[in-house]
Amino acid sequence: MARNQFQTTPGMIQATALVIQAEAPPQGLFSALQGFNHFIRAVIDVGTGARMVTCKFPASTDRWLVPGQDIPVWVDPGHPEGMLIDWTAIPPMRDRISQGDPALVDPITGARRVAAATGRAPADGDWGNTPAAHRRAAVQQHLRANPPKTGYRRAHVFVVSKRPKSRSDGTENGTVMSTDGTSEAVLSVQPLDRPPYALFVARFKLPNKRRDLISAGYPATVSDTDPADVRVQWDEVAPTAAQVNIRLAEAAQGAVAAQQQMAAQQWAAQQQWAAQQQWAAQQAAAQGGHPAPPAGYPQPGYPPAGYPQPGGPAVTPEMRAMIVANLRARLAMVTDPGQRQALLGHYNAMGLQITEQEMQPPPGA
């Protein structure tokens, strides 16, 4: 873990890193103490492979980072864990807002960059067909179906960053830092049929049980004459309990789809194996002995290396690579070791022999 005291050393070069995890600096009582051990996580690749690096540093109340943002750094290619953030090249947050920093105006693209960098991109590469994309589309449909009062227009709002604040949690733990309550926040405001923009709000409060847990964003209205007059319509936000149920339903649908896809892959493998067996029998009958490899396959031996052997599943290297990629994407959302082993077991029952190591994101992903 790098402690970001900006003192470059010989061998360091300038580079760009992608912020994967970051929090706004704390605000209120004990904020200085809480902010001393501030940290971010970023991915950087300077020709030695993508690496996740954690930087620890005292928080700044006017300069902070958000996930999905590119940042200038100094790094030794041989020791990327010592990466240093070049804070002098990062404008204050309010300046970035006024300049329309893309990471603040469009946090969805930033979230997708983070997902891609951490091996959680959609298996088919279609970002518009993810559950989160469907949830955001539903909010857009709701906004268009429910016009605002005169002088306002509907807008889709996302909380890009919100400063945690000291509060009592009502238990023996005493005072804690939390983003509940009123504190400074950076919002992405996306009015219907108008360009989006970032907005700094000095006092933004998330009502109890109305936090966005499903990356859908918040329905809001914005004044036609004052872009700072943004009003989130909290009564139109699904309660957190309902949001949890949505996620559970989506997970169940995903499990059914996974089972259906697995069955289709097994059927395709069986069909291909049956065709190969038929071909082999025809060749043996025609030649009066063992079948010769078809034209174009390496000699000697058939099937060629990497192809299924007699008695095993008929899965080519290309098909196996596709199956492994699909399974890797699926297991990225499964943290329970038993469930992971069960899913692997289903595939290995086909004779694929997929290992847990293959389920890790490939280098550079």
C-alpha positions as CSV (number, residue, x, y, z in Angstrom):
1,M,0.0,0.0,0.0
2,A,1.4,3.3,-1.1
3,R,1.4,6.3,1.3
4,N,1.0,9.2,-1.0
5,Q,3.7,11.6,0.1
6,F,4.7,13.0,-3.2
7,Q,8.4,12.3,-3.5
8,T,9.3,10.6,-6.7
9,T,12.3,8.3,-7.0
10,P,14.6,7.3,-9.8
11,G,12.9,5.0,-12.3
12,M,9.4,6.5,-11.9
13,I,7.5,7.5,-15.0
14,Q,4.4,9.5,-15.6
15,A,1.3,7.4,-16.3
16,T,-2.5,7.3,-16.0
17,A,-4.5,5.1,-13.6
18,L,-8.2,4.3,-13.5
19,V,-9.8,4.9,-10.1
20,I,-11.7,1.7,-9.0
21,Q,-12.8,2.7,-5.5
22,A,-12.8,6.1,-3.8
23,E,-14.8,8.0,-1.2
24,A,-15.4,11.6,-0.6
25,P,-13.5,13.2,2.3
26,P,-15.3,13.1,5.6
27,Q,-17.2,16.1,6.9
28,G,-18.1,17.3,10.4
29,L,-17.0,16.2,13.8
30,F,-13.8,14.0,13.9
31,S,-13.5,14.5,10.1
32,A,-9.8,15.3,10.3
33,L,-9.0,12.2,12.3
34,Q,-11.2,10.0,10.0
35,G,-9.7,11.5,6.9
36,F,-6.0,10.9,7.8
37,N,-6.2,7.3,6.6
38,H,-8.1,8.1,3.4
39,F,-7.4,5.7,0.5
40,I,-8.3,4.9,-3.1
41,R,-7.9,1.8,-5.2
42,A,-6.8,2.2,-8.9
43,V,-5.8,0.0,-11.8
44,I,-2.7,0.8,-13.7
45,D,-0.8,-0.8,-16.5
46,V,2.6,0.5,-17.6
47,G,3.6,-2.5,-19.8
48,T,3.9,-5.0,-17.0
49,G,0.3,-6.1,-16.8
50,A,-2.7,-4.5,-15.1
51,R,-2.3,-4.1,-11.4
52,M,-4.6,-3.0,-8.6
53,V,-2.9,-0.5,-6.4
54,T,-4.1,1.0,-3.1
55,C,-2.9,4.5,-2.2
56,K,-3.3,5.9,1.3
57,F,-3.2,9.6,2.0
58,P,-4.7,12.4,4.1
59,A,-8.1,13.5,2.7
60,S,-8.5,16.9,1.0
61,T,-11.7,18.8,1.4
62,D,-11.5,20.4,-2.0
63,R,-9.8,17.7,-4.1
64,W,-11.2,14.2,-4.2
65,L,-11.7,11.4,-6.6
66,V,-14.6,9.3,-7.9
67,P,-14.7,5.7,-9.4
68,G,-14.2,5.6,-13.2
69,Q,-12.0,8.7,-13.2
70,D,-8.5,8.7,-14.9
71,I,-5.8,10.3,-12.7
72,P,-2.2,11.3,-13.4
73,V,0.3,9.3,-11.4
74,W,4.0,8.6,-11.1
75,V,5.0,5.0,-10.9
76,D,8.0,2.7,-11.1
77,P,7.0,0.0,-13.7
78,G,8.9,-2.6,-11.6
79,H,7.1,-1.6,-8.4
80,P,3.6,-0.3,-9.2
81,E,2.5,-0.7,-5.6
82,G,4.5,2.5,-4.9
83,M,2.3,4.6,-7.2
84,L,2.0,8.3,-6.3
85,I,-0.9,10.5,-7.3
86,D,0.0,13.8,-8.9
87,W,-2.5,15.9,-6.9
88,T,-1.2,19.2,-8.5
89,A,-2.6,18.1,-11.8
90,I,-6.1,17.3,-10.4
91,P,-8.3,20.4,-10.2
92,P,-10.5,21.1,-7.1
93,M,-13.9,19.3,-7.2
94,R,-15.8,22.5,-7.7
95,D,-13.6,23.4,-10.7
96,R,-14.1,20.0,-12.2
97,I,-17.9,20.4,-11.8
98,S,-17.9,23.8,-13.6
99,Q,-15.7,22.4,-16.3
100,G,-18.0,19.5,-17.0
101,D,-15.6,16.7,-16.0
102,P,-17.0,13.6,-17.8
103,A,-16.4,11.4,-14.7
104,L,-18.9,13.6,-12.8
105,V,-21.4,14.3,-15.6
106,D,-21.6,10.6,-16.8
107,P,-21.0,8.3,-13.8
108,I,-22.6,5.3,-15.7
109,T,-19.8,5.2,-18.2
110,G,-17.3,5.4,-15.3
111,A,-19.0,2.5,-13.6
112,R,-18.8,0.5,-16.8
113,R,-15.1,1.3,-17.1
114,V,-14.6,0.0,-13.6
115,A,-16.5,-3.2,-14.3
116,A,-14.5,-3.8,-17.4
117,A,-11.2,-3.2,-15.6
118,T,-12.1,-5.6,-12.9
119,G,-13.3,-8.4,-15.1
120,R,-17.0,-7.8,-14.6
121,A,-18.0,-6.8,-18.1
122,P,-21.1,-8.5,-19.7
123,A,-20.2,-11.8,-21.3
124,D,-21.8,-10.7,-24.5
125,G,-20.3,-7.1,-24.3
126,D,-23.8,-5.6,-24.4
127,W,-23.9,-3.0,-21.7
128,G,-27.4,-1.9,-22.7
129,N,-28.7,-5.4,-21.8
130,T,-27.6,-5.6,-18.2
131,P,-30.1,-5.7,-15.3
132,A,-28.8,-2.2,-14.2
133,A,-29.4,-0.8,-17.7
134,H,-32.9,-2.1,-17.7
135,R,-33.6,-0.6,-14.3
136,R,-32.4,2.8,-15.5
137,A,-34.5,2.5,-18.6
138,A,-37.5,1.9,-16.4
139,V,-36.8,5.1,-14.5
140,Q,-36.6,6.9,-17.9
141,Q,-39.9,5.5,-18.9
142,H,-41.4,6.6,-15.6
143,L,-40.1,10.2,-16.1
144,R,-41.6,10.5,-19.5
145,A,-44.9,9.1,-18.4
146,N,-45.2,11.5,-15.5
147,P,-44.7,15.1,-16.6
148,P,-43.7,17.8,-14.1
149,K,-45.5,21.0,-13.1
150,T,-45.1,24.1,-15.3
151,G,-41.7,25.6,-15.3
152,Y,-39.9,22.3,-14.6
153,R,-38.8,19.3,-16.5
154,R,-38.1,15.7,-15.5
155,A,-34.6,14.6,-14.8
156,H,-32.6,11.5,-14.0
157,V,-30.3,12.1,-11.0
158,F,-27.3,10.1,-9.8
159,V,-25.3,10.6,-6.6
160,V,-21.7,10.6,-7.9
161,S,-20.1,11.3,-4.5
162,K,-21.4,12.2,-1.0
163,R,-19.2,13.2,1.9
164,P,-19.6,11.0,5.0
165,K,-20.5,12.8,8.2
166,S,-20.2,12.1,11.9
167,R,-23.4,10.8,13.4
168,S,-24.5,8.6,16.3
169,D,-25.7,5.2,15.2
170,G,-27.8,4.7,18.4
171,T,-25.8,1.7,19.6
172,E,-22.8,1.1,21.8
173,N,-20.6,1.9,18.8
174,G,-21.3,5.6,19.5
175,T,-20.3,8.1,16.8
176,V,-19.6,6.8,13.3
177,M,-19.0,8.2,9.9
178,S,-22.0,7.8,7.5
179,T,-23.4,9.2,4.3
180,D,-26.8,9.2,5.9
181,G,-28.0,12.6,6.9
182,T,-27.2,16.0,5.4
183,S,-23.8,16.7,3.8
184,E,-22.1,17.9,0.7
185,A,-22.7,15.9,-2.5
186,V,-21.9,15.8,-6.2
187,L,-24.8,15.0,-8.4
188,S,-25.1,14.0,-12.1
189,V,-28.3,15.7,-13.4
190,Q,-29.6,14.3,-16.7
191,P,-32.7,16.3,-17.8
192,L,-34.9,14.7,-20.4
193,D,-33.9,15.9,-23.9
194,R,-31.3,18.2,-22.5
195,P,-27.5,17.9,-22.0
196,P,-26.5,16.4,-18.6
197,Y,-24.4,18.3,-16.1
198,A,-22.7,17.9,-12.7
199,L,-24.0,19.8,-9.7
200,F,-22.4,20.6,-6.3
201,V,-25.0,20.5,-3.5
202,A,-23.9,21.9,-0.1
203,R,-26.7,20.2,1.8
204,F,-28.0,17.0,0.4
205,K,-29.9,14.5,2.4
206,L,-30.9,10.9,1.6
207,P,-34.2,10.1,3.4
208,N,-34.4,7.0,5.4
209,K,-35.0,3.8,3.3
210,R,-34.8,5.6,0.0
211,R,-31.2,5.0,-0.9
212,D,-30.5,3.8,-4.5
213,L,-29.3,0.2,-4.0
214,I,-29.9,-1.0,-7.5
215,S,-28.0,1.6,-9.6
216,A,-31.3,2.9,-11.1
217,G,-30.8,6.6,-10.2
218,Y,-33.4,8.9,-8.8
219,P,-36.4,10.5,-10.5
220,A,-36.3,14.3,-10.1
221,T,-37.5,17.6,-11.5
222,V,-35.2,20.6,-12.5
223,S,-36.2,24.2,-13.1
224,D,-36.3,25.4,-16.6
225,T,-34.5,28.6,-15.5
226,D,-32.2,27.5,-12.7
227,P,-30.2,24.3,-13.2
228,A,-29.3,24.3,-9.5
229,D,-33.0,23.9,-8.6
230,V,-33.0,20.1,-8.6
231,R,-35.7,18.3,-6.6
232,V,-35.5,14.5,-6.2
233,Q,-39.0,13.1,-6.0
234,W,-38.4,10.8,-3.0
235,D,-42.0,9.5,-3.0
236,E,-41.3,8.0,-6.4
237,V,-38.2,6.1,-5.2
238,A,-38.8,2.5,-4.4
239,P,-38.2,1.6,-0.7
240,T,-35.0,-0.2,0.1
241,A,-36.9,-3.4,0.9
242,A,-38.5,-3.4,-2.5
243,Q,-35.1,-2.8,-4.2
244,V,-33.7,-5.8,-2.4
245,N,-36.6,-7.9,-3.7
246,I,-35.9,-6.7,-7.2
247,R,-32.3,-7.8,-6.9
248,L,-33.4,-11.2,-5.5
249,A,-35.8,-11.7,-8.4
250,E,-33.1,-10.8,-10.9
251,A,-30.7,-13.3,-9.3
252,A,-33.3,-16.0,-9.6
253,Q,-34.0,-15.2,-13.2
254,G,-30.2,-15.2,-13.9
255,A,-29.9,-18.7,-12.3
256,V,-32.7,-20.0,-14.5
257,A,-31.1,-18.5,-17.6
258,A,-27.7,-20.0,-16.6
259,Q,-29.3,-23.5,-16.3
260,Q,-31.0,-23.1,-19.7
261,Q,-27.7,-22.0,-21.3
262,M,-25.9,-24.9,-19.6
263,A,-28.4,-27.4,-20.9
264,A,-28.1,-25.9,-24.4
265,Q,-24.3,-26.2,-24.2
266,Q,-24.5,-29.8,-23.0
267,W,-26.9,-30.7,-25.8
268,A,-24.6,-29.1,-28.4
269,A,-21.7,-31.0,-27.0
270,Q,-23.6,-34.3,-27.2
271,Q,-24.6,-33.6,-30.8
272,Q,-21.1,-32.8,-31.9
273,W,-19.7,-35.9,-30.1
274,A,-22.3,-38.1,-31.8
275,A,-21.4,-36.7,-35.2
276,Q,-17.7,-37.4,-34.5
277,Q,-18.5,-40.9,-33.4
278,Q,-20.5,-41.4,-36.6
279,W,-17.7,-40.1,-38.7
280,A,-15.1,-42.3,-36.9
281,A,-17.3,-45.4,-37.5
282,Q,-17.7,-44.6,-41.2
283,Q,-13.9,-44.1,-41.6
284,A,-13.2,-47.4,-39.8
285,A,-15.7,-49.3,-41.9
286,A,-14.2,-47.8,-45.1
287,Q,-10.6,-48.4,-44.2
288,G,-11.0,-51.7,-42.3
289,G,-9.2,-50.4,-39.3
290,H,-8.7,-47.3,-37.2
291,P,-9.9,-44.1,-38.7
292,A,-7.4,-41.7,-40.2
293,P,-7.4,-38.1,-39.2
294,P,-9.3,-35.8,-41.5
295,A,-7.4,-33.6,-43.9
296,G,-5.8,-30.6,-42.3
297,Y,-5.4,-32.1,-38.8
298,P,-1.8,-32.6,-37.5
299,Q,-0.1,-36.0,-37.7
300,P,0.0,-38.4,-36.0
301,G,-3.0,-38.9,-33.8
302,Y,-6.6,-38.0,-33.9
303,P,-8.2,-36.1,-32.4
304,P,-5.6,-33.3,-32.3
305,A,-4.2,-31.9,-29.1
306,G,-6.8,-29.9,-27.2
307,Y,-9.8,-31.7,-28.7
308,P,-11.9,-34.2,-26.8
309,Q,-10.6,-37.8,-26.7
310,P,-12.9,-40.8,-27.3
311,G,-15.3,-41.2,-24.4
312,G,-15.1,-37.5,-23.5
313,P,-17.2,-34.5,-24.4
314,A,-17.1,-33.2,-27.9
315,V,-16.0,-29.6,-27.1
316,T,-13.5,-27.9,-29.4
317,P,-11.0,-25.4,-27.9
318,E,-13.0,-22.5,-29.2
319,M,-16.2,-23.8,-27.7
320,R,-14.5,-24.5,-24.4
321,A,-13.0,-21.0,-24.3
322,M,-16.5,-19.5,-24.8
323,I,-17.9,-21.7,-22.1
324,V,-15.1,-20.7,-19.7
325,A,-15.7,-17.0,-20.4
326,N,-19.4,-17.3,-19.8
327,L,-18.9,-19.2,-16.6
328,R,-16.2,-16.7,-15.4
329,A,-18.7,-13.8,-15.9
330,R,-21.4,-15.8,-14.0
331,L,-19.1,-16.7,-11.1
332,A,-18.0,-13.0,-10.7
333,M,-21.3,-12.5,-9.0
334,V,-21.1,-15.6,-6.8
335,T,-19.1,-15.3,-3.5
336,D,-20.3,-18.4,-1.7
337,P,-17.6,-21.1,-2.1
338,G,-20.2,-23.9,-2.1
339,Q,-22.2,-22.3,-4.9
340,R,-19.1,-21.8,-6.9
341,Q,-18.1,-25.4,-6.6
342,A,-21.6,-26.6,-7.5
343,L,-21.5,-24.5,-10.7
344,L,-18.1,-25.8,-11.6
345,G,-19.3,-29.3,-10.8
346,H,-22.1,-29.0,-13.4
347,Y,-19.6,-28.1,-16.1
348,N,-17.0,-30.6,-15.1
349,A,-19.6,-33.3,-15.3
350,M,-19.4,-32.7,-19.0
351,G,-15.7,-33.6,-18.9
352,L,-14.5,-30.0,-19.3
353,Q,-12.2,-30.1,-16.2
354,I,-12.5,-26.3,-15.6
355,T,-10.4,-25.2,-12.6
356,E,-11.0,-22.5,-10.1
357,Q,-7.8,-20.8,-11.4
358,E,-9.4,-20.4,-14.9
359,M,-12.3,-18.5,-13.2
360,Q,-9.9,-15.6,-12.2
361,P,-9.9,-12.5,-14.5
362,P,-7.3,-12.9,-17.3
363,P,-4.2,-10.7,-17.1
364,G,-5.0,-7.2,-18.2
365,A,-8.8,-7.6,-17.9
